[in-house]
Amino acid sequence: MSEPLALTLSQKFEVERMGRAIDSTVDINTLQGLAKQLLHAWHSQKAATQWVMRQQLDSPARVAHELALRPDGIESARAKAPQPNFDVL
């Protein structure tokens, strides 16, 4: 099983920095704007994660489909199997 997801040190510092900025903000309009930005960022990240998962799940199906269509078997399907693209962000 893979290791659990953990924030990098720089991400931890960024979370702390943003948390302190939120704590020091007393203007409700500023906090509302920040909350909306964070909500948008969260949903964008969820969409990106779902896209990556679909790409990974779709890859074996494509290879199996190519194998079924090719009379020359596994070696040609391996040579032409699409490489996963993880450039999400």
Summary of the structure (lengths in Angstrom):
residues: 89
radius of gyration: 21.4
end to end distance: 25.0
largest distance: 69.0
contacts: 156
relative contact order: 0.07
helix: 73%
strand: 0%
